């Protein structure tokens, strides 16, 4: 995912997924429940223009687990 908010379709496309239901159930909802993804409109989960991005905690985890100098 990028630093900016993205639609679910954009996220799926960037990750190479095509089947929305499978992606949502196996990857997206668990990440949302774990607090790795945040909503652009948290007070309206079904907002028609809802978008998502990584939380600061997820970004920090990603940085600490993809740093090549930590081998």
PyMOL Python script that loads the backbone (N, CA, C, O; Angstrom):
from pymol import cmd

cmd.read_pdbstr("""\
ATOM      1  N   UNK A   1       0.842  -1.186   0.000  1.00  0.00           N
ATOM      2  CA  UNK A   1       0.000   0.000   0.000  1.00  0.00           C
ATOM      3  C   UNK A   1       0.882   1.243   0.000  1.00  0.00           C
ATOM      4  O   UNK A   1       2.017   1.221   0.477  1.00  0.00           O
ATOM      5  N   UNK A   2       0.347   2.302  -0.534  1.00  0.00           N
ATOM      6  CA  UNK A   2       1.102   3.549  -0.563  1.00  0.00           C
ATOM      7  C   UNK A   2       0.839   4.338   0.719  1.00  0.00           C
ATOM      8  O   UNK A   2       0.078   3.907   1.585  1.00  0.00           O
ATOM      9  N   UNK A   3       1.477   5.491   0.822  1.00  0.00           N
ATOM     10  CA  UNK A   3       1.294   6.361   1.982  1.00  0.00           C
ATOM     11  C   UNK A   3      -0.071   7.042   1.949  1.00  0.00           C
ATOM     12  O   UNK A   3      -0.581   7.457   2.989  1.00  0.00           O
ATOM     13  N   UNK A   4      -0.657   7.156   0.775  1.00  0.00           N
ATOM     14  CA  UNK A   4      -1.943   7.835   0.612  1.00  0.00           C
ATOM     15  C   UNK A   4      -3.094   6.857   0.773  1.00  0.00           C
ATOM     16  O   UNK A   4      -2.912   5.641   0.721  1.00  0.00           O
ATOM     17  N   UNK A   5      -4.286   7.415   0.971  1.00  0.00           N
ATOM     18  CA  UNK A   5      -5.486   6.582   1.023  1.00  0.00           C
ATOM     19  C   UNK A   5      -5.726   5.970  -0.347  1.00  0.00           C
ATOM     20  O   UNK A   5      -5.483   6.603  -1.375  1.00  0.00           O
ATOM     21  N   UNK A   6      -6.209   4.720  -0.350  1.00  0.00           N
ATOM     22  CA  UNK A   6      -6.482   3.991  -1.579  1.00  0.00           C
ATOM     23  C   UNK A   6      -7.823   3.272  -1.452  1.00  0.00           C
ATOM     24  O   UNK A   6      -8.243   2.924  -0.349  1.00  0.00           O
ATOM     25  N   UNK A   7      -8.497   3.051  -2.592  1.00  0.00           N
ATOM     26  CA  UNK A   7      -9.714   2.253  -2.590  1.00  0.00           C
ATOM     27  C   UNK A   7      -9.330   0.777  -2.452  1.00  0.00           C
ATOM     28  O   UNK A   7      -8.174   0.406  -2.655  1.00  0.00           O
ATOM     29  N   UNK A   8     -10.296  -0.041  -2.112  1.00  0.00           N
ATOM     30  CA  UNK A   8     -10.020  -1.468  -2.020  1.00  0.00           C
ATOM     31  C   UNK A   8      -9.573  -2.013  -3.377  1.00  0.00           C
ATOM     32  O   UNK A   8      -8.686  -2.864  -3.439  1.00  0.00           O
ATOM     33  N   UNK A   9     -10.176  -1.533  -4.452  1.00  0.00           N
ATOM     34  CA  UNK A   9      -9.782  -1.995  -5.787  1.00  0.00           C
ATOM     35  C   UNK A   9      -8.339  -1.618  -6.107  1.00  0.00           C
ATOM     36  O   UNK A   9      -7.622  -2.404  -6.726  1.00  0.00           O
ATOM     37  N   UNK A  10      -7.903  -0.432  -5.697  1.00  0.00           N
ATOM     38  CA  UNK A  10      -6.522  -0.023  -5.922  1.00  0.00           C
ATOM     39  C   UNK A  10      -5.558  -0.897  -5.125  1.00  0.00           C
ATOM     40  O   UNK A  10      -4.505  -1.288  -5.629  1.00  0.00           O
ATOM     41  N   UNK A  11      -5.916  -1.198  -3.892  1.00  0.00           N
ATOM     42  CA  UNK A  11      -5.087  -2.062  -3.054  1.00  0.00           C
ATOM     43  C   UNK A  11      -4.971  -3.444  -3.692  1.00  0.00           C
ATOM     44  O   UNK A  11      -3.876  -3.995  -3.810  1.00  0.00           O
ATOM     45  N   UNK A  12      -6.113  -3.994  -4.102  1.00  0.00           N
ATOM     46  CA  UNK A  12      -6.122  -5.315  -4.733  1.00  0.00           C
ATOM     47  C   UNK A  12      -5.261  -5.330  -5.993  1.00  0.00           C
ATOM     48  O   UNK A  12      -4.485  -6.260  -6.206  1.00  0.00           O
ATOM     49  N   UNK A  13      -5.397  -4.318  -6.812  1.00  0.00           N
ATOM     50  CA  UNK A  13      -4.635  -4.241  -8.053  1.00  0.00           C
ATOM     51  C   UNK A  13      -3.132  -4.180  -7.778  1.00  0.00           C
ATOM     52  O   UNK A  13      -2.349  -4.872  -8.429  1.00  0.00           O
ATOM     53  N   UNK A  14      -2.736  -3.351  -6.812  1.00  0.00           N
ATOM     54  CA  UNK A  14      -1.315  -3.233  -6.472  1.00  0.00           C
ATOM     55  C   UNK A  14      -0.738  -4.533  -5.938  1.00  0.00           C
ATOM     56  O   UNK A  14       0.447  -4.812  -6.122  1.00  0.00           O
ATOM     57  N   UNK A  15      -1.568  -5.326  -5.278  1.00  0.00           N
ATOM     58  CA  UNK A  15      -1.103  -6.575  -4.690  1.00  0.00           C
ATOM     59  C   UNK A  15      -1.302  -7.774  -5.617  1.00  0.00           C
ATOM     60  O   UNK A  15      -0.860  -8.879  -5.303  1.00  0.00           O
ATOM     61  N   UNK A  16      -1.957  -7.564  -6.745  1.00  0.00           N
ATOM     62  CA  UNK A  16      -2.144  -8.637  -7.717  1.00  0.00           C
ATOM     63  C   UNK A  16      -3.312  -9.561  -7.435  1.00  0.00           C
ATOM     64  O   UNK A  16      -3.333 -10.691  -7.922  1.00  0.00           O
ATOM     65  N   UNK A  17      -4.286  -9.104  -6.657  1.00  0.00           N
ATOM     66  CA  UNK A  17      -5.471  -9.915  -6.367  1.00  0.00           C
ATOM     67  C   UNK A  17      -6.594  -9.545  -7.319  1.00  0.00           C
ATOM     68  O   UNK A  17      -6.724  -8.390  -7.726  1.00  0.00           O
ATOM     69  N   UNK A  18      -7.405 -10.538  -7.670  1.00  0.00           N
ATOM     70  CA  UNK A  18      -8.522 -10.297  -8.571  1.00  0.00           C
ATOM     71  C   UNK A  18      -9.871 -10.637  -7.937  1.00  0.00           C
ATOM     72  O   UNK A  18     -10.882 -10.031  -8.290  1.00  0.00           O
ATOM     73  N   UNK A  19      -9.903 -11.578  -7.026  1.00  0.00           N
ATOM     74  CA  UNK A  19     -11.161 -12.022  -6.432  1.00  0.00           C
ATOM     75  C   UNK A  19     -11.429 -11.228  -5.155  1.00  0.00           C
ATOM     76  O   UNK A  19     -10.800 -11.465  -4.124  1.00  0.00           O
ATOM     77  N   UNK A  20     -12.366 -10.286  -5.234  1.00  0.00           N
ATOM     78  CA  UNK A  20     -12.632  -9.340  -4.143  1.00  0.00           C
ATOM     79  C   UNK A  20     -13.048 -10.030  -2.848  1.00  0.00           C
ATOM     80  O   UNK A  20     -12.542  -9.682  -1.781  1.00  0.00           O
ATOM     81  N   UNK A  21     -13.949 -10.988  -2.919  1.00  0.00           N
ATOM     82  CA  UNK A  21     -14.440 -11.659  -1.714  1.00  0.00           C
ATOM     83  C   UNK A  21     -13.320 -12.379  -0.991  1.00  0.00           C
ATOM     84  O   UNK A  21     -13.193 -12.269   0.228  1.00  0.00           O
ATOM     85  N   UNK A  22     -12.519 -13.104  -1.721  1.00  0.00           N
ATOM     86  CA  UNK A  22     -11.405 -13.832  -1.134  1.00  0.00           C
ATOM     87  C   UNK A  22     -10.394 -12.873  -0.507  1.00  0.00           C
ATOM     88  O   UNK A  22      -9.930 -13.101   0.611  1.00  0.00           O
ATOM     89  N   UNK A  23     -10.054 -11.807  -1.220  1.00  0.00           N
ATOM     90  CA  UNK A  23      -9.113 -10.809  -0.704  1.00  0.00           C
ATOM     91  C   UNK A  23      -9.665 -10.178   0.574  1.00  0.00           C
ATOM     92  O   UNK A  23      -8.951 -10.037   1.567  1.00  0.00           O
ATOM     93  N   UNK A  24     -10.921  -9.808   0.538  1.00  0.00           N
ATOM     94  CA  UNK A  24     -11.543  -9.140   1.683  1.00  0.00           C
ATOM     95  C   UNK A  24     -11.544 -10.031   2.920  1.00  0.00           C
ATOM     96  O   UNK A  24     -11.177  -9.585   4.007  1.00  0.00           O
ATOM     97  N   UNK A  25     -11.953 -11.283   2.761  1.00  0.00           N
ATOM     98  CA  UNK A  25     -12.062 -12.201   3.893  1.00  0.00           C
ATOM     99  C   UNK A  25     -10.709 -12.667   4.419  1.00  0.00           C
ATOM    100  O   UNK A  25     -10.529 -12.802   5.630  1.00  0.00           O
ATOM    101  N   UNK A  26      -9.762 -12.913   3.528  1.00  0.00           N
ATOM    102  CA  UNK A  26      -8.483 -13.502   3.938  1.00  0.00           C
ATOM    103  C   UNK A  26      -7.389 -12.503   4.290  1.00  0.00           C
ATOM    104  O   UNK A  26      -6.477 -12.829   5.050  1.00  0.00           O
ATOM    105  N   UNK A  27      -7.465 -11.306   3.756  1.00  0.00           N
ATOM    106  CA  UNK A  27      -6.394 -10.338   3.965  1.00  0.00           C
ATOM    107  C   UNK A  27      -6.880  -9.002   4.539  1.00  0.00           C
ATOM    108  O   UNK A  27      -6.354  -8.507   5.537  1.00  0.00           O
ATOM    109  N   UNK A  28      -7.882  -8.441   3.892  1.00  0.00           N
ATOM    110  CA  UNK A  28      -8.303  -7.090   4.249  1.00  0.00           C
ATOM    111  C   UNK A  28      -8.944  -7.007   5.636  1.00  0.00           C
ATOM    112  O   UNK A  28      -8.514  -6.204   6.465  1.00  0.00           O
ATOM    113  N   UNK A  29      -9.960  -7.818   5.897  1.00  0.00           N
ATOM    114  CA  UNK A  29     -10.628  -7.763   7.198  1.00  0.00           C
ATOM    115  C   UNK A  29      -9.705  -8.112   8.361  1.00  0.00           C
ATOM    116  O   UNK A  29      -9.761  -7.439   9.390  1.00  0.00           O
ATOM    117  N   UNK A  30      -8.854  -9.137   8.242  1.00  0.00           N
ATOM    118  CA  UNK A  30      -7.902  -9.393   9.332  1.00  0.00           C
ATOM    119  C   UNK A  30      -6.964  -8.206   9.581  1.00  0.00           C
ATOM    120  O   UNK A  30      -6.666  -7.894  10.734  1.00  0.00           O
ATOM    121  N   UNK A  31      -6.498  -7.543   8.526  1.00  0.00           N
ATOM    122  CA  UNK A  31      -5.623  -6.377   8.704  1.00  0.00           C
ATOM    123  C   UNK A  31      -6.377  -5.221   9.357  1.00  0.00           C
ATOM    124  O   UNK A  31      -5.816  -4.494  10.176  1.00  0.00           O
ATOM    125  N   UNK A  32      -7.623  -5.056   9.001  1.00  0.00           N
ATOM    126  CA  UNK A  32      -8.458  -4.016   9.597  1.00  0.00           C
ATOM    127  C   UNK A  32      -8.694  -4.305  11.080  1.00  0.00           C
ATOM    128  O   UNK A  32      -8.594  -3.409  11.917  1.00  0.00           O
ATOM    129  N   UNK A  33      -9.007  -5.555  11.396  1.00  0.00           N
ATOM    130  CA  UNK A  33      -9.238  -5.961  12.787  1.00  0.00           C
ATOM    131  C   UNK A  33      -7.971  -5.845  13.634  1.00  0.00           C
ATOM    132  O   UNK A  33      -8.055  -5.540  14.823  1.00  0.00           O
ATOM    133  N   UNK A  34      -6.813  -6.082  13.045  1.00  0.00           N
ATOM    134  CA  UNK A  34      -5.537  -5.978  13.762  1.00  0.00           C
ATOM    135  C   UNK A  34      -5.064  -4.541  13.921  1.00  0.00           C
ATOM    136  O   UNK A  34      -4.086  -4.280  14.620  1.00  0.00           O
ATOM    137  N   UNK A  35      -5.754  -3.609  13.276  1.00  0.00           N
ATOM    138  CA  UNK A  35      -5.365  -2.213  13.376  1.00  0.00           C
ATOM    139  C   UNK A  35      -4.240  -1.821  12.438  1.00  0.00           C
ATOM    140  O   UNK A  35      -3.574  -0.810  12.660  1.00  0.00           O
ATOM    141  N   UNK A  36      -4.018  -2.599  11.399  1.00  0.00           N
ATOM    142  CA  UNK A  36      -2.964  -2.299  10.433  1.00  0.00           C
ATOM    143  C   UNK A  36      -3.456  -1.355   9.339  1.00  0.00           C
ATOM    144  O   UNK A  36      -2.656  -0.711   8.659  1.00  0.00           O
ATOM    145  N   UNK A  37      -4.770  -1.276   9.177  1.00  0.00           N
ATOM    146  CA  UNK A  37      -5.378  -0.423   8.152  1.00  0.00           C
ATOM    147  C   UNK A  37      -6.366   0.513   8.838  1.00  0.00           C
ATOM    148  O   UNK A  37      -7.088   0.111   9.750  1.00  0.00           O
ATOM    149  N   UNK A  38      -6.389   1.772   8.386  1.00  0.00           N
ATOM    150  CA  UNK A  38      -7.356   2.730   8.923  1.00  0.00           C
ATOM    151  C   UNK A  38      -8.234   3.257   7.797  1.00  0.00           C
ATOM    152  O   UNK A  38      -7.832   3.283   6.634  1.00  0.00           O
ATOM    153  N   UNK A  39      -9.436   3.673   8.163  1.00  0.00           N
ATOM    154  CA  UNK A  39     -10.409   4.182   7.213  1.00  0.00           C
ATOM    155  C   UNK A  39     -10.284   5.694   7.089  1.00  0.00           C
ATOM    156  O   UNK A  39      -9.955   6.376   8.060  1.00  0.00           O
ATOM    157  N   UNK A  40     -10.547   6.215   5.900  1.00  0.00           N
ATOM    158  CA  UNK A  40     -10.540   7.648   5.695  1.00  0.00           C
ATOM    159  C   UNK A  40     -11.736   8.276   6.399  1.00  0.00           C
ATOM    160  O   UNK A  40     -11.639   9.391   6.911  1.00  0.00           O
ATOM    161  N   UNK A  41     -12.847   7.580   6.428  1.00  0.00           N
ATOM    162  CA  UNK A  41     -14.068   8.048   7.088  1.00  0.00           C
ATOM    163  C   UNK A  41     -14.455   7.043   8.174  1.00  0.00           C
ATOM    164  O   UNK A  41     -15.399   6.276   7.986  1.00  0.00           O
ATOM    165  N   UNK A  42     -13.745   7.032   9.306  1.00  0.00           N
ATOM    166  CA  UNK A  42     -14.003   6.013  10.328  1.00  0.00           C
ATOM    167  C   UNK A  42     -15.401   6.085  10.943  1.00  0.00           C
ATOM    168  O   UNK A  42     -15.930   5.072  11.403  1.00  0.00           O
ATOM    169  N   UNK A  43     -15.998   7.271  10.954  1.00  0.00           N
ATOM    170  CA  UNK A  43     -17.336   7.417  11.510  1.00  0.00           C
ATOM    171  C   UNK A  43     -18.423   6.923  10.565  1.00  0.00           C
ATOM    172  O   UNK A  43     -19.583   6.794  10.957  1.00  0.00           O
ATOM    173  N   UNK A  44     -18.044   6.645   9.309  1.00  0.00           N
ATOM    174  CA  UNK A  44     -18.980   6.141   8.300  1.00  0.00           C
ATOM    175  C   UNK A  44     -18.330   4.988   7.537  1.00  0.00           C
ATOM    176  O   UNK A  44     -17.863   5.186   6.415  1.00  0.00           O
ATOM    177  N   UNK A  45     -18.290   3.780   8.123  1.00  0.00           N
ATOM    178  CA  UNK A  45     -17.605   2.655   7.475  1.00  0.00           C
ATOM    179  C   UNK A  45     -18.112   2.322   6.070  1.00  0.00           C
ATOM    180  O   UNK A  45     -17.362   1.766   5.267  1.00  0.00           O
ATOM    181  N   UNK A  46     -19.362   2.651   5.760  1.00  0.00           N
ATOM    182  CA  UNK A  46     -19.916   2.340   4.433  1.00  0.00           C
ATOM    183  C   UNK A  46     -20.002   3.579   3.547  1.00  0.00           C
ATOM    184  O   UNK A  46     -20.813   3.634   2.624  1.00  0.00           O
ATOM    185  N   UNK A  47     -19.168   4.563   3.831  1.00  0.00           N
ATOM    186  CA  UNK A  47     -19.132   5.787   3.027  1.00  0.00           C
ATOM    187  C   UNK A  47     -18.864   5.404   1.571  1.00  0.00           C
ATOM    188  O   UNK A  47     -17.995   4.572   1.310  1.00  0.00           O
ATOM    189  N   UNK A  48     -19.591   5.992   0.621  1.00  0.00           N
ATOM    190  CA  UNK A  48     -19.411   5.601  -0.791  1.00  0.00           C
ATOM    191  C   UNK A  48     -18.024   5.892  -1.352  1.00  0.00           C
ATOM    192  O   UNK A  48     -17.625   5.282  -2.344  1.00  0.00           O
ATOM    193  N   UNK A  49     -17.292   6.797  -0.748  1.00  0.00           N
ATOM    194  CA  UNK A  49     -15.945   7.112  -1.228  1.00  0.00           C
ATOM    195  C   UNK A  49     -14.887   6.674  -0.217  1.00  0.00           C
ATOM    196  O   UNK A  49     -13.819   7.278  -0.123  1.00  0.00           O
ATOM    197  N   UNK A  50     -15.193   5.620   0.537  1.00  0.00           N
ATOM    198  CA  UNK A  50     -14.278   5.125   1.569  1.00  0.00           C
ATOM    199  C   UNK A  50     -12.950   4.706   0.951  1.00  0.00           C
ATOM    200  O   UNK A  50     -12.908   4.075  -0.105  1.00  0.00           O
ATOM    201  N   UNK A  51     -11.871   5.072   1.631  1.00  0.00           N
ATOM    202  CA  UNK A  51     -10.534   4.665   1.227  1.00  0.00           C
ATOM    203  C   UNK A  51      -9.776   4.237   2.473  1.00  0.00           C
ATOM    204  O   UNK A  51     -10.220   4.480   3.595  1.00  0.00           O
ATOM    205  N   UNK A  52      -8.636   3.603   2.271  1.00  0.00           N
ATOM    206  CA  UNK A  52      -7.893   2.996   3.373  1.00  0.00           C
ATOM    207  C   UNK A  52      -6.404   3.288   3.220  1.00  0.00           C
ATOM    208  O   UNK A  52      -5.908   3.535   2.121  1.00  0.00           O
ATOM    209  N   UNK A  53      -5.708   3.254   4.350  1.00  0.00           N
ATOM    210  CA  UNK A  53      -4.242   3.373   4.330  1.00  0.00           C
ATOM    211  C   UNK A  53      -3.683   2.640   5.541  1.00  0.00           C
ATOM    212  O   UNK A  53      -4.409   2.300   6.475  1.00  0.00           O
ATOM    213  N   UNK A  54      -2.375   2.404   5.502  1.00  0.00           N
ATOM    214  CA  UNK A  54      -1.713   1.754   6.629  1.00  0.00           C
ATOM    215  C   UNK A  54      -1.684   2.693   7.830  1.00  0.00           C
ATOM    216  O   UNK A  54      -1.528   3.904   7.673  1.00  0.00           O
ATOM    217  N   UNK A  55      -1.833   2.138   9.020  1.00  0.00           N
ATOM    218  CA  UNK A  55      -1.704   2.926  10.238  1.00  0.00           C
ATOM    219  C   UNK A  55      -0.224   3.190  10.492  1.00  0.00           C
ATOM    220  O   UNK A  55       0.641   2.566   9.878  1.00  0.00           O
ATOM    221  N   UNK A  56       0.059   4.118  11.399  1.00  0.00           N
ATOM    222  CA  UNK A  56       1.452   4.409  11.739  1.00  0.00           C
ATOM    223  C   UNK A  56       2.124   3.163  12.320  1.00  0.00           C
ATOM    224  O   UNK A  56       3.293   2.903  12.037  1.00  0.00           O
ATOM    225  N   UNK A  57       1.391   2.390  13.131  1.00  0.00           N
ATOM    226  CA  UNK A  57       1.959   1.167  13.712  1.00  0.00           C
ATOM    227  C   UNK A  57       2.340   0.173  12.618  1.00  0.00           C
ATOM    228  O   UNK A  57       3.388  -0.468  12.701  1.00  0.00           O
ATOM    229  N   UNK A  58       1.505   0.041  11.601  1.00  0.00           N
ATOM    230  CA  UNK A  58       1.800  -0.878  10.491  1.00  0.00           C
ATOM    231  C   UNK A  58       2.994  -0.386   9.680  1.00  0.00           C
ATOM    232  O   UNK A  58       3.820  -1.187   9.240  1.00  0.00           O
ATOM    233  N   UNK A  59       3.089   0.931   9.482  1.00  0.00           N
ATOM    234  CA  UNK A  59       4.235   1.486   8.751  1.00  0.00           C
ATOM    235  C   UNK A  59       5.526   1.227   9.516  1.00  0.00           C
ATOM    236  O   UNK A  59       6.544   0.874   8.921  1.00  0.00           O
ATOM    237  N   UNK A  60       5.484   1.402  10.833  1.00  0.00           N
ATOM    238  CA  UNK A  60       6.671   1.168  11.656  1.00  0.00           C
ATOM    239  C   UNK A  60       7.064  -0.307  11.605  1.00  0.00           C
ATOM    240  O   UNK A  60       8.248  -0.623  11.483  1.00  0.00           O
ATOM    241  N   UNK A  61       6.090  -1.216  11.697  1.00  0.00           N
ATOM    242  CA  UNK A  61       6.368  -2.651  11.614  1.00  0.00           C
ATOM    243  C   UNK A  61       7.005  -2.971  10.263  1.00  0.00           C
ATOM    244  O   UNK A  61       7.970  -3.731  10.180  1.00  0.00           O
ATOM    245  N   UNK A  62       6.449  -2.381   9.215  1.00  0.00           N
ATOM    246  CA  UNK A  62       6.981  -2.629   7.870  1.00  0.00           C
ATOM    247  C   UNK A  62       8.428  -2.144   7.759  1.00  0.00           C
ATOM    248  O   UNK A  62       9.281  -2.847   7.217  1.00  0.00           O
ATOM    249  N   UNK A  63       8.699  -0.960   8.267  1.00  0.00           N
ATOM    250  CA  UNK A  63      10.066  -0.422   8.219  1.00  0.00           C
ATOM    251  C   UNK A  63      11.036  -1.331   8.986  1.00  0.00           C
ATOM    252  O   UNK A  63      12.133  -1.617   8.506  1.00  0.00           O
ATOM    253  N   UNK A  64      10.638  -1.774  10.153  1.00  0.00           N
ATOM    254  CA  UNK A  64      11.539  -2.578  10.977  1.00  0.00           C
ATOM    255  C   UNK A  64      11.700  -4.001  10.457  1.00  0.00           C
ATOM    256  O   UNK A  64      12.671  -4.673  10.804  1.00  0.00           O
ATOM    257  N   UNK A  65      10.783  -4.466   9.646  1.00  0.00           N
ATOM    258  CA  UNK A  65      10.860  -5.834   9.134  1.00  0.00           C
ATOM    259  C   UNK A  65      11.288  -5.933   7.672  1.00  0.00           C
ATOM    260  O   UNK A  65      11.371  -7.033   7.126  1.00  0.00           O
ATOM    261  N   UNK A  66      11.559  -4.805   7.039  1.00  0.00           N
ATOM    262  CA  UNK A  66      12.043  -4.839   5.644  1.00  0.00           C
ATOM    263  C   UNK A  66      13.362  -4.117   5.508  1.00  0.00           C
ATOM    264  O   UNK A  66      13.836  -3.906   4.391  1.00  0.00           O
ATOM    265  N   UNK A  67      13.968  -3.732   6.618  1.00  0.00           N
ATOM    266  CA  UNK A  67      15.242  -3.036   6.586  1.00  0.00           C
ATOM    267  C   UNK A  67      16.366  -4.040   6.280  1.00  0.00           C
ATOM    268  O   UNK A  67      16.626  -4.934   7.085  1.00  0.00           O
ATOM    269  N   UNK A  68      17.027  -3.901   5.132  1.00  0.00           N
ATOM    270  CA  UNK A  68      18.060  -4.883   4.744  1.00  0.00           C
ATOM    271  C   UNK A  68      19.277  -4.885   5.676  1.00  0.00           C
ATOM    272  O   UNK A  68      20.022  -5.865   5.697  1.00  0.00           O
ATOM    273  N   UNK A  69      19.494  -3.827   6.438  1.00  0.00           N
ATOM    274  CA  UNK A  69      20.654  -3.790   7.328  1.00  0.00           C
ATOM    275  C   UNK A  69      20.431  -4.613   8.586  1.00  0.00           C
ATOM    276  O   UNK A  69      21.369  -4.825   9.356  1.00  0.00           O
ATOM    277  N   UNK A  70      19.196  -5.084   8.813  1.00  0.00           N
ATOM    278  CA  UNK A  70      18.895  -5.902   9.998  1.00  0.00           C
ATOM    279  C   UNK A  70      18.913  -7.372   9.647  1.00  0.00           C
ATOM    280  O   UNK A  70      17.894  -8.048   9.792  1.00  0.00           O
ATOM    281  N   UNK A  71      20.009  -7.874   9.202  1.00  0.00           N
ATOM    282  CA  UNK A  71      20.113  -9.290   8.832  1.00  0.00           C
ATOM    283  C   UNK A  71      20.705 -10.115   9.933  1.00  0.00           C
ATOM    284  O   UNK A  71      20.861 -11.327   9.781  1.00  0.00           O
TER     285      UNK A  71
END
""", "prot")
cmd.dss("prot")
cmd.show_as("cartoon", "prot")
cmd.util.cbc("prot")
cmd.orient("prot")
